[in-house]
Structures are given as structure tokens and as C-alpha cells.
Amino acid sequence: MRRTFYDIAYFDSIYRTKALLSIVLTAVLAGCATRHVEPPQPAVVLHAPVAKPAPRLPKIGLALGGGAARGFAHIGVLQVLEEQGIKPDLVVGTSAGSVVAALYAAGKTPAELESMAMTLDESTMTDWVFPGRSVMKGEALAKFVRGFTGGRQIEQMAIPLGIVATDLNSGQPILFRRGDPGTAVRASSSVPAVFTPVRIAGREYVDGGLVSPIPVKYARQMGADLVIAVDISAVPEGQPTKGAVDILLQTFNIMGHSISQYELQDADVVMRPRLSGIGSGDFGNRRLSILAGREAALSVLQQLKEKIAAKTR
């Protein structure tokens, strides 16, 4: 059969179409064979790094014991603590310790306390009363404390403050946590027969050293995790007494010494300034007392740091 031009063109068109389809199909199959399909991935959620909680330091309580003129040693202890960056979270004091505790709680620095101690005129702290139930009234001491605490009440101090006195009627200790610091310190320091008992709300109060010479228990009661106790009650050796007041103070100190040893069992760290040559009424050795306080604090400093580290969470 003779093919015409149109027949040839028709078959040529079909051939070209098949060829083109073959090329396209080959390309598609080749693409399918080489294409790598990634499986769906789970969403990535980024979390902020969890901050490590800061270590919780133990709440440090400072229990300052009684001892009349020996109380200047407490200032030396505070100096060393400040130099080492150890700041008590609360302070409680008995008798002479209550004076230093009140001033420190009010915000006085150890340097300011030393300056006050070295320039203190002893006569401004005495108000004689004759005749009567005592040798001195004690109001001069109360005024002194009020003057240096800025008129604050106990509950308004820079750090929590506790002052221990003895209820003369019941013989029980009392912890003052509120009210006038001057009156509380006066009560805590009212050695019987030397100072007039302090009347508060119909009851009479005298020196806290009768029942709690070193108020460790009350530092715990106020929330301390670690208690530093400062014992200034050591009986002086070879120091003669001078007059009736010295005899009374010395007798009182001896009585409180045995009680304080029992109280100290609950302290974490005990500082014992070497004050054997300084009597309870010896206000002339203030510098030596302060230095003795420093030495006592330095001697147990490593132990104190270890105790703090052990109680840090």
C-alpha cells in the first residue's frame, strides 16, 4: 500500500508522542528511586536550664552571758565575727550581755561599741540611792540604753533581740521580746541588793543571771539553728575584791558559774574569754576585756566555720 504524506506525518506524530511519554516516565521513575523521604520528626521543646538553689545558711544566734564589767569582752567577739563575715541573725543577752545585745541589735557596729566602751564615763551609769533596798536605782543604765538604741522598741530592732530577766516573785526566767529596751536591760542587770528590782506590770524583776547566766536556750527558742555562746562567768583568780559592791558581784558570779556550765551543753560553739585577772566590778580593764574577747573568738574560729558549713543546706 502506498503511504501518503499525511499517513507518514500521522505515524511520526504518534511515535514522537510515545517517545516523549517514555522519557517523562523514565525521569519520574528515576526521581522516585533516588529521592530520600525524611520521616516526620518530633517537635523539639527547649527548656530553660534549672537554676541551682542557693545554699541555705543556718540561722545563727548569739547568746551573750552576764558578768558585769567583764561584758566588754563581748565587743571583741563581735569584732572578730564581723571581720570574718559572720553575721548573727539574732542576739539574746543576760545582764551585762543584755547591754551589748541591745546596742548591737539596734545597729551599732563593733567599732562603734568599742568607741563607746573606751569613752564611757562610769559615773553616768550610777544613780545612788540611800537608804533603800539597794545601792543603786538603775534608771541611769536604762537611760543610757535608750539613748543609744534611738528610741526603738525591742521588736523594732535591726535584728531580733531577746533580753532575759528573773521574776523575783516566782523565781522563773522571762524573755523580753517586746517593749522598752532600757527597762528590759535594767531588769536583766539588776543584781539583787546592788540595783533596785524593776517593776513591770505589777511584778518585780531582777538579774537574769540568777536563772540563765548564758541564755543558750532562749536563742534556740527564738529560732536559731546554730548558737554561739559567750561565757564570761569564769571565776577570777587572785583578784582582790574592793568593797561591798565588788563582794556582791563576785558572789553572784560564783553562783552563776555552775548554772552556766549546764546551759552551755546546748550550744554549738562556746567562746570563753580568759578573764581570770579581771573582776566583775573592774571597769578599768576594758581594753584587756575586749582583747580577751577577740582571742576567744579567734581560738574557735575554725570550729565555728566547720559548724556553719555542716549546717548549710
BAMI-422870 format. One record per residue (C-alpha): residue in three letters; x, y, z; residue number from 1. Coordinates in Angstrom, 2 decimals, padded with zeros to 5 digits, always signed. Each point is the difference from the previous one (the first is absolute). Layout:
BEGIN
PT code      xx      yy      zz pos
PT  Ala       X       Y       Z NUM
...
//
This chain:
BEGIN
PT code      xx      yy      zz pos
PT  Met +000.00 +000.00 +000.00   1
PT  Arg +001.34 +003.31 -000.91   2
PT  Arg +000.28 +002.40 +002.95   3
PT  Thr -000.89 +003.58 -000.54   4
PT  Phe +001.75 +002.94 +001.57   5
PT  Tyr -002.75 +000.37 +002.54   6
PT  Asp +000.24 -003.61 +001.10   7
PT  Ile +003.70 +000.37 +000.61   8
PT  Ala -000.54 +003.17 +001.98   9
PT  Tyr -002.69 -001.68 +002.10  10
PT  Phe +002.14 -002.97 +000.97  11
PT  Asp +002.97 +002.24 +000.65  12
PT  Ser -002.09 +002.06 +002.41  13
PT  Ile -001.09 -003.11 +001.89  14
PT  Tyr +003.60 -001.19 +000.19  15
PT  Arg +001.21 +003.32 +001.37  16
PT  Thr -002.78 +000.07 +002.59  17
PT  Lys +000.87 -003.51 +001.22  18
PT  Ala +003.65 +000.91 +000.18  19
PT  Leu -000.72 +003.11 +002.00  20
PT  Leu -002.23 -001.92 +002.43  21
PT  Ser +002.72 -002.59 +000.40  22
PT  Ile +002.58 +002.65 +000.86  23
PT  Val -002.29 +001.69 +002.51  24
PT  Leu -000.94 -003.30 +001.64  25
PT  Thr +003.65 -001.01 +000.23  26
PT  Ala +000.88 +003.31 +001.64  27
PT  Val -002.85 -000.31 +002.49  28
PT  Leu +000.96 -003.53 +000.93  29
PT  Ala +003.63 +000.99 +000.33  30
PT  Gly -000.96 +002.88 +002.27  31
PT  Cys -002.12 -002.26 +002.15  32
PT  Ala +002.84 -002.45 +000.29  33
PT  Thr +002.58 +002.55 +001.16  34
PT  Arg -002.10 +002.35 +002.14  35
PT  His +000.53 -000.50 +003.78  36
PT  Val -003.15 +000.65 +001.99  37
PT  Glu +000.68 +001.03 +003.63  38
PT  Pro -002.41 -001.44 +002.55  39
PT  Pro -001.81 +002.62 +002.08  40
PT  Gln +002.07 +001.13 +003.01  41
PT  Pro -001.45 +000.72 +003.43  42
PT  Ala -000.08 +003.65 +001.00  43
PT  Val +002.99 +001.09 +002.06  44
PT  Val -000.95 +001.87 +003.17  45
PT  Leu +002.78 +002.05 +001.57  46
PT  His -000.09 +000.36 +003.76  47
PT  Ala +001.81 +002.75 +001.87  48
PT  Pro +002.78 -001.40 +002.22  49
PT  Val -001.16 -000.55 +003.58  50
PT  Ala +001.82 +002.37 +002.32  51
PT  Lys +001.73 -001.69 +002.92  52
PT  Pro -001.54 +001.25 +003.24  53
PT  Ala +002.29 +002.16 +002.11  54
PT  Pro +001.28 -001.76 +003.13  55
PT  Arg -002.04 +000.77 +003.09  56
PT  Leu +002.22 +001.14 +002.83  57
PT  Pro -001.00 -000.88 +003.54  58
PT  Lys -001.64 +002.70 +002.09  59
PT  Ile +002.72 +001.08 +002.42  60
PT  Gly -000.92 +001.00 +003.53  61
PT  Leu +002.40 +001.77 +002.36  62
PT  Ala -000.46 -000.56 +003.75  63
PT  Leu +001.87 +002.58 +002.08  64
PT  Gly +000.50 -000.90 +003.64  65
PT  Gly +000.09 +002.13 +003.10  66
PT  Gly +003.06 +001.10 +001.94  67
PT  Ala -000.24 +003.73 +000.80  68
PT  Ala +003.18 +001.83 -001.10  69
PT  Arg +001.20 -003.11 -001.81  70
PT  Gly -002.73 +000.68 -002.55  71
PT  Phe +002.40 +002.13 -002.04  72
PT  Ala +001.40 -003.32 -001.29  73
PT  His -003.17 -000.43 -002.06  74
PT  Ile +001.14 +002.92 -002.16  75
PT  Gly +003.20 -001.82 -000.95  76
PT  Val -002.02 -003.05 -001.02  77
PT  Leu -002.23 +002.11 -002.24  78
PT  Gln +003.06 +001.58 -001.61  79
PT  Val +001.39 -003.36 -001.08  80
PT  Leu -003.36 -001.22 -001.28  81
PT  Glu -000.36 +003.14 -002.12  82
PT  Glu +003.54 -000.31 -001.36  83
PT  Gln -000.76 -003.58 -001.06  84
PT  Gly -003.31 +000.91 -001.65  85
PT  Ile -002.01 -001.94 +002.57  86
PT  Lys -003.12 +001.97 +000.87  87
PT  Pro -002.31 -001.21 +002.78  88
PT  Asp -003.65 -000.17 -001.05  89
PT  Leu -001.20 +000.55 +003.56  90
PT  Val +001.50 +000.88 +003.36  91
PT  Val -001.08 -000.63 +003.57  92
PT  Gly +001.72 +001.20 +003.15  93
PT  Thr -000.01 -000.26 +003.76  94
PT  Ser +001.15 +002.77 +002.36  95
PT  Ala +003.16 +001.59 -001.48  96
PT  Gly -000.64 -002.05 -003.12  97
PT  Ser -003.40 +001.64 -000.37  98
PT  Val +001.62 +003.45 -000.22  99
PT  Val +002.26 -001.00 -002.89 100
PT  Ala -002.80 -002.03 -001.61 101
PT  Ala -002.40 +002.97 +000.02 102
PT  Leu +002.52 +002.41 -001.52 103
PT  Tyr +001.12 -002.49 -002.63 104
PT  Ala -003.58 -000.91 -000.94 105
PT  Ala -000.74 +003.71 -000.41 106
PT  Gly +002.64 +000.17 -002.73 107
PT  Lys +003.14 +001.10 +001.82 108
PT  Thr +003.13 -001.40 -001.64 109
PT  Pro +002.74 -001.70 +002.04 110
PT  Ala +002.25 +002.99 -000.69 111
PT  Glu -002.65 +002.36 +001.37 112
PT  Leu -000.47 -002.22 +003.03 113
PT  Glu +003.73 +000.06 +000.72 114
PT  Ser +000.08 +003.79 -000.30 115
PT  Met -002.93 +000.29 +002.38 116
PT  Ala +001.63 -002.38 +002.46 117
PT  Met +003.32 +001.82 +000.04 118
PT  Thr -001.58 +003.43 +000.49 119
PT  Leu -002.69 -001.08 +002.47 120
PT  Asp -000.14 +002.07 +003.18 121
PT  Glu -000.81 -002.50 +002.71 122
PT  Ser -001.58 +002.67 +002.18 123
PT  Thr -002.77 +000.51 -002.58 124
PT  Met -001.09 -003.59 +000.58 125
PT  Thr -000.45 +000.31 +003.76 126
PT  Asp -002.93 +001.49 +001.87 127
PT  Trp +000.50 -000.57 +003.71 128
PT  Val -002.96 -000.47 +002.30 129
PT  Phe +000.25 +000.13 +003.83 130
PT  Pro -001.64 -001.42 +001.97 131
PT  Gly -001.96 -002.60 -001.92 132
PT  Arg -000.17 -003.53 -001.28 133
PT  Ser +003.15 +000.44 -002.04 134
PT  Val +003.12 +002.07 -000.58 135
PT  Met -001.01 +001.33 -003.42 136
PT  Lys -003.33 +000.56 -001.69 137
PT  Gly +001.01 -001.03 -003.52 138
PT  Glu -001.96 +002.63 -001.91 139
PT  Ala +003.27 +001.54 -001.22 140
PT  Leu +000.77 -003.26 -001.80 141
PT  Ala -003.46 -000.02 -001.57 142
PT  Lys +000.48 +003.55 -001.29 143
PT  Phe +003.40 -000.92 -001.41 144
PT  Val -001.51 -002.88 -001.98 145
PT  Arg -002.92 +002.09 -001.25 146
PT  Gly +002.38 +002.70 -001.16 147
PT  Phe +002.07 -002.39 -002.11 148
PT  Thr -002.86 -002.04 -001.44 149
PT  Gly -001.65 +003.00 -001.61 150
PT  Gly -003.28 -000.28 +001.86 151
PT  Arg -000.85 -003.31 -001.67 152
PT  Gln -002.05 -002.68 +001.68 153
PT  Ile +001.44 -003.49 +000.33 154
PT  Glu -002.19 -001.28 -002.85 155
PT  Gln +001.26 +002.81 -002.27 156
PT  Met +003.69 -000.86 +000.12 157
PT  Ala +002.08 -000.66 -003.11 158
PT  Ile +000.26 -003.67 +000.98 159
PT  Pro -002.13 -002.00 +002.45 160
PT  Leu +000.91 +000.73 +003.62 161
PT  Gly -000.73 -001.92 +003.17 162
PT  Ile +000.76 +001.12 +003.56 163
PT  Val -000.15 -002.40 +002.94 164
PT  Ala -000.98 +001.02 +003.54 165
PT  Thr -001.20 -001.82 +003.12 166
PT  Asp -003.47 +000.36 +001.49 167
PT  Leu +000.78 +000.77 +003.64 168
PT  Asn -003.41 -001.24 +001.15 169
PT  Ser +000.07 -003.41 -001.69 170
PT  Gly +003.69 -000.55 -000.61 171
PT  Gln -000.75 -000.77 -003.65 172
PT  Pro +001.89 +001.44 -002.98 173
PT  Ile -001.73 +002.30 -002.44 174
PT  Leu +001.03 +000.84 -003.55 175
PT  Phe -000.82 +003.57 -001.01 176
PT  Arg -000.76 +000.18 -003.73 177
PT  Arg -002.03 +003.20 -000.02 178
PT  Gly -000.05 +003.34 +001.74 179
PT  Asp +002.54 +002.55 +001.19 180
PT  Pro +003.57 -001.34 -000.29 181
PT  Gly +001.23 +002.31 +002.75 182
PT  Thr -002.42 -001.44 +002.53 183
PT  Ala +000.68 -003.58 -001.12 184
PT  Val +003.79 +000.43 +000.22 185
PT  Arg -000.34 +001.64 +003.38 186
PT  Ala -002.05 -002.97 +001.23 187
PT  Ser +002.45 -002.51 -001.47 188
PT  Ser +002.92 +001.78 +001.70 189
PT  Ser -001.57 +000.64 +003.41 190
PT  Val +002.28 -001.98 +002.29 191
PT  Pro -001.96 -000.45 +003.25 192
PT  Ala +001.07 +002.42 +002.75 193
PT  Val +002.09 +001.97 -002.52 194
PT  Phe -002.80 +001.25 -002.26 195
PT  Thr -003.63 +000.61 +000.86 196
PT  Pro -002.33 -002.68 -001.44 197
PT  Val -001.91 +001.19 -003.05 198
PT  Arg -003.78 +000.01 +000.18 199
PT  Ile -001.77 -000.86 -003.27 200
PT  Ala -003.75 -000.62 -000.18 201
PT  Gly -000.23 -000.55 +003.74 202
PT  Arg +002.90 -002.46 +000.25 203
PT  Glu +003.61 +000.53 +001.05 204
PT  Tyr +002.96 -001.14 -002.06 205
PT  Val +003.68 -000.40 +000.80 206
PT  Asp +003.20 -001.20 -001.68 207
PT  Gly -000.50 -002.75 -002.55 208
PT  Gly +003.26 -001.60 +001.09 209
PT  Leu -001.79 -001.53 +002.99 210
PT  Val -001.71 -002.53 -002.26 211
PT  Ser +001.62 +000.31 -003.45 212
PT  Pro +003.57 +001.38 +000.08 213
PT  Ile +000.57 -000.92 -003.67 214
PT  Pro -003.35 -000.07 -001.84 215
PT  Val +000.70 -002.78 -002.50 216
PT  Lys -003.47 -001.48 +000.44 217
PT  Tyr -001.64 +003.28 -000.91 218
PT  Ala +002.08 +000.38 -003.15 219
PT  Arg -001.41 -003.37 -001.05 220
PT  Gln -003.48 +001.11 +000.98 221
PT  Met +000.36 +003.03 -002.25 222
PT  Gly +000.75 -002.24 -002.98 223
PT  Ala +003.77 -000.42 -000.13 224
PT  Asp +001.33 -003.05 -001.87 225
PT  Leu +003.51 +000.61 +001.29 226
PT  Val +000.77 +001.67 +003.34 227
PT  Ile +003.23 +001.77 +000.88 228
PT  Ala +000.26 +000.40 +003.77 229
PT  Val +002.37 +002.46 +001.66 230
PT  Asp +000.87 -000.97 +003.57 231
PT  Ile +001.53 +002.80 +002.07 232
PT  Ser -000.87 -001.57 +003.35 233
PT  Ala +003.38 -001.54 +000.80 234
PT  Val +000.91 +000.58 +003.62 235
PT  Pro +002.93 +002.46 +000.20 236
PT  Glu +003.16 -001.20 +001.67 237
PT  Gly +002.13 +002.17 +002.22 238
PT  Gln -002.17 +003.08 -000.49 239
PT  Pro -000.79 +001.62 +003.37 240
PT  Thr -003.48 +001.38 +000.54 241
PT  Lys -000.36 +003.69 +000.83 242
PT  Gly -002.99 +000.84 +002.10 243
PT  Ala -003.51 -001.33 +000.49 244
PT  Val -001.11 +000.37 -003.62 245
PT  Asp +002.98 -002.00 -001.27 246
PT  Ile -000.71 -002.74 +002.52 247
PT  Leu -003.64 -000.18 -001.08 248
PT  Leu +000.91 -000.13 -003.68 249
PT  Gln +002.65 -002.64 +000.61 250
PT  Thr -002.38 -002.14 +002.05 251
PT  Phe -002.63 +000.30 -002.69 252
PT  Asn +002.54 -001.01 -002.65 253
PT  Ile +001.02 -003.11 +001.94 254
PT  Met -003.64 -001.04 +000.41 255
PT  Gly -000.68 +000.33 -003.70 256
PT  His +003.14 -001.84 -001.10 257
PT  Ser -001.34 -003.51 +000.69 258
PT  Ile -003.37 +000.80 -001.62 259
PT  Ser +001.71 +001.26 -003.13 260
PT  Gln +001.91 -003.25 -000.48 261
PT  Tyr -003.31 -001.81 -000.26 262
PT  Glu -001.41 +002.52 -002.49 263
PT  Leu +003.07 -000.24 -002.22 264
PT  Gln -000.66 -003.65 -000.78 265
PT  Asp -002.57 +001.07 -002.60 266
PT  Ala +002.32 +002.48 -001.76 267
PT  Asp +001.65 -000.84 -003.33 268
PT  Val +003.07 +002.14 +000.65 269
PT  Val +001.17 +001.41 +003.33 270
PT  Met +002.34 +002.95 +000.30 271
PT  Arg +001.70 +000.46 +003.38 272
PT  Pro +002.01 +003.22 +000.28 273
PT  Arg +002.91 -000.35 +002.43 274
PT  Leu -001.07 +002.50 +002.65 275
PT  Ser +001.50 -001.57 +003.10 276
PT  Gly +001.79 +003.21 +000.95 277
PT  Ile -003.03 +002.24 -000.44 278
PT  Gly -002.65 +000.33 +002.70 279
PT  Ser -003.71 +000.54 -000.54 280
PT  Gly +000.29 +003.59 +001.20 281
PT  Asp +003.26 +000.79 -001.77 282
PT  Phe -000.96 +002.62 -002.57 283
PT  Gly +003.61 +001.12 -000.37 284
PT  Asn +001.02 -002.94 -002.18 285
PT  Arg -002.36 +000.58 -002.92 286
PT  Arg +002.71 -000.30 -002.63 287
PT  Leu +001.27 -003.28 +001.44 288
PT  Ser -003.56 -001.37 +000.09 289
PT  Ile -000.57 +000.88 -003.67 290
PT  Leu +003.30 -001.63 -000.98 291
PT  Ala -000.90 -003.10 +002.01 292
PT  Gly -003.26 -000.19 -001.94 293
PT  Arg +001.88 +000.19 -003.30 294
PT  Glu +002.41 -002.74 +001.03 295
PT  Ala -002.83 -002.26 +001.12 296
PT  Ala -001.81 +000.42 -003.32 297
PT  Leu +003.13 -000.60 -002.06 298
PT  Ser +000.83 -003.15 +001.97 299
PT  Val -003.22 -001.73 -001.10 300
PT  Leu -000.40 +001.66 -003.40 301
PT  Gln +000.83 -003.11 -002.02 302
PT  Gln -002.42 -002.05 +002.07 303
PT  Leu -002.69 +002.61 -000.57 304
PT  Lys +000.52 -000.01 -003.77 305
PT  Glu -000.22 -003.79 -000.07 306
PT  Lys -003.24 +000.07 +001.99 307
PT  Ile -001.50 +002.56 -002.38 308
PT  Ala +001.05 -002.07 -003.02 309
PT  Ala -001.47 -003.16 +001.53 310
PT  Lys -003.36 +001.69 +000.54 311
PT  Thr -000.15 +001.68 -003.41 312
PT  Arg -002.56 -001.64 -002.29 313
//
